[in-house]
Amino acid sequence: MTRPTSRRRADRVPARLTSVLAASIFLLASASLSACGPKAVVTNAAAATATNAAAEPATPPPDIAADTAAAAQTPKDRPNFRVCLSNSLDATDSPPLTVRAGAIFESWGRKKGDERNPSLDANMLAPGSIRYVVVLDQPVTLSRATPCSETVAQTALSAPYQWTLPLVRNSLDQQFQVIGVDGHMAFPLTDRLGDLVKRGLIFGYPTADIGNPRTLKDED
């Protein structure tokens, strides 16, 4: 299965992204089985929230040259990305969480459902799907009282992961899910943030065009 904007070459796929893809495939099986009987308990957020319902309108193919020029003109240090904790965390009275700068989010199609429990578009797993990747430039602190807050993000570029899209236009109305932290893709964090990243329980939404692309280092 090929994911042009997010997968590494076949011989260099890190364990973190392999596990994300496996969980996403598991979600499709779970969604299919749920039509035949009681729903199984699912612990991974991607598996719990993605859907293989009718396809959303196709995202137009990006014009890389035009987007590169536009990305260079987007304002710096201006909030452009709304980050939310999953509402499944409301059952516990946990302390505030700081989502650090460097947290990486990948798109899952057009926004659909509640921003704290979105319906992730499983069609994004299809070959040729357009996936955008952004990285937080500034940290954001979230809590039960303030589960969503706006911060600054940049588009993320990486040759090994084949992340090549320099601009996310706000008009595309995309939804994102956390997939990792810069500098900790090969060896994921083991703290509370690392756990929520592993479980995919942090979501994000552009509130303005996101550009100023950052090229991420290769951790190998």
C-alpha positions in Angstrom: 0.0 0.0 0.0 1.5 3.3 -1.0 1.1 6.6 0.7 3.1 9.0 -1.4 3.3 11.9 1.0 4.0 10.1 4.2 5.7 6.7 3.6 9.4 6.1 3.5 11.1 3.9 1.0 10.2 0.3 1.6 13.5 -0.6 3.1 13.4 2.3 5.6 9.9 2.4 7.0 10.3 3.1 10.8 8.5 1.0 13.4 6.4 4.0 14.5 4.8 4.5 11.1 4.5 0.8 10.5 2.4 0.6 13.7 0.2 3.5 12.6 -0.5 1.9 9.3 -1.3 -1.4 11.0 -3.7 0.3 13.3 -5.4 2.0 10.4 -5.8 -1.3 8.6 -7.2 -2.8 11.8 -9.8 0.0 11.9 -11.1 -1.1 8.4 -11.6 -4.6 9.6 -13.3 -3.4 12.8 -15.6 -1.1 10.8 -16.6 -4.0 8.5 -17.3 -6.4 11.4 -19.4 -3.8 13.3 -22.0 -4.1 10.6 -22.5 -7.8 11.4 -22.7 -7.7 15.2 -21.8 -5.8 18.4 -18.9 -3.4 18.1 -15.6 -4.6 19.4 -13.7 -2.5 22.0 -11.0 -0.6 20.2 -8.2 1.2 22.0 -6.4 2.9 19.1 -8.0 6.3 18.3 -7.4 5.9 14.6 -9.3 2.6 14.7 -12.0 4.1 16.8 -12.7 7.2 14.8 -11.9 6.5 11.1 -14.6 5.5 8.7 -14.9 3.9 5.3 -18.2 5.6 4.5 -18.9 7.2 1.2 -15.9 8.9 -0.3 -15.5 12.6 0.4 -15.0 15.0 -2.5 -11.6 14.5 -4.0 -8.9 16.9 -2.8 -7.6 18.8 -5.9 -4.0 17.8 -6.8 -1.6 20.4 -5.5 0.4 22.7 -7.7 3.8 22.4 -6.1 5.3 25.4 -7.8 2.5 27.7 -6.9 2.2 26.3 -3.4 5.9 26.7 -2.8 5.7 30.4 -3.7 2.6 30.9 -1.6 4.1 29.0 1.4 7.0 31.4 1.5 4.6 34.3 1.9 2.5 32.9 4.7 2.9 34.9 8.0 5.3 33.6 10.6 4.5 33.4 14.3 0.8 33.9 13.7 -1.5 31.2 15.1 -2.8 29.0 12.3 -3.5 25.5 13.7 -6.1 24.5 16.4 -5.0 21.5 18.5 -7.5 19.4 20.4 -7.4 16.5 22.9 -9.7 13.6 22.3 -12.9 13.7 24.4 -12.2 10.2 25.4 -9.7 11.7 27.9 -12.5 13.6 29.8 -13.2 10.5 31.9 -9.9 11.0 33.8 -8.9 14.1 35.8 -5.5 14.4 34.3 -3.1 17.4 34.7 -2.7 19.8 31.8 -0.6 18.5 28.9 1.9 20.5 26.9 2.1 19.3 23.3 5.6 20.3 22.5 7.0 22.1 19.5 8.0 19.4 17.0 4.8 17.4 17.3 3.9 16.1 13.8 0.4 15.8 12.4 -0.8 14.1 9.2 -4.0 14.8 7.4 -7.0 12.5 7.2 -9.2 14.2 4.6 -11.8 16.9 5.0 -13.0 17.8 8.5 -15.9 15.6 9.5 -17.6 15.2 12.9 -16.7 16.7 16.3 -13.3 18.3 16.5 -12.5 16.2 19.5 -13.7 13.0 18.0 -13.5 13.4 14.2 -14.5 10.8 11.6 -11.1 10.1 10.0 -11.5 9.3 6.3 -10.2 5.8 5.7 -10.1 6.6 1.9 -6.9 8.4 2.8 -5.2 5.0 3.0 -5.8 4.4 -0.7 -2.9 4.6 -3.2 -2.4 8.1 -4.5 -4.2 9.8 -1.7 -3.1 13.3 -0.9 -1.7 13.6 2.6 -0.5 16.8 4.2 2.0 16.9 7.1 2.5 19.8 9.6 4.8 20.2 12.6 4.2 22.5 15.5 6.5 25.5 15.7 5.3 26.5 19.1 4.0 24.4 22.0 0.4 24.4 23.2 -1.0 23.5 26.6 -4.3 21.6 26.7 -6.4 20.5 29.7 -9.8 19.2 30.6 -11.0 22.8 31.0 -9.3 24.0 27.8 -9.2 20.9 25.5 -8.6 22.9 22.4 -6.2 25.8 21.7 -4.6 27.5 18.8 -0.8 27.6 18.1 1.6 28.0 15.2 2.5 25.2 12.8 4.6 24.8 9.7 4.4 22.3 6.9 6.9 19.4 7.3 9.1 18.2 4.5 11.1 15.0 4.6 12.8 13.2 1.7 13.0 9.8 3.6 9.3 9.9 4.5 8.4 11.4 1.1 6.6 14.4 2.7 6.8 16.9 -0.1 3.8 19.3 0.1 4.8 22.8 1.1 1.4 24.4 1.8 -1.8 23.5 3.5 -4.6 25.8 2.3 -7.2 26.6 4.9 -9.9 26.4 2.2 -9.2 22.6 2.0 -10.8 22.2 5.4 -8.5 19.3 6.4 -8.4 17.4 9.7 -5.2 16.1 11.2 -4.1 13.4 13.7 -0.8 13.4 15.6 1.7 10.7 14.4 4.9 11.5 16.1 7.4 14.1 17.5 10.4 15.5 15.5 13.6 13.8 16.7 11.6 10.9 18.3 10.2 9.1 15.2 12.7 6.2 15.3 12.6 6.1 19.1 9.2 7.4 20.3 8.7 9.2 23.6 7.7 7.1 26.6 6.1 9.9 28.6 2.5 10.9 28.8 2.7 12.9 25.5 4.3 9.8 23.9 1.5 7.7 25.0 -1.2 10.0 23.6 0.8 10.2 20.3 0.9 6.4 20.1 -2.8 6.2 20.7 -3.5 9.0 18.3 -5.6 11.0 20.8 -4.6 14.5 19.6 -6.1 16.2 16.6 -5.5 19.4 14.7 -7.2 21.7 12.2 -5.8 24.6 10.1 -7.3 28.0 10.9 -5.2 29.8 8.2 -3.0 28.7 5.4 0.1 26.8 6.7 3.4 27.2 5.0 7.0 28.2 5.9 8.0 24.6 5.3 10.5 23.0 7.7 12.7 20.2 6.4 13.0 17.6 9.2 16.2 15.8 9.8 16.7 12.1 9.1 17.0 10.2 12.4 18.7 7.1 10.9 
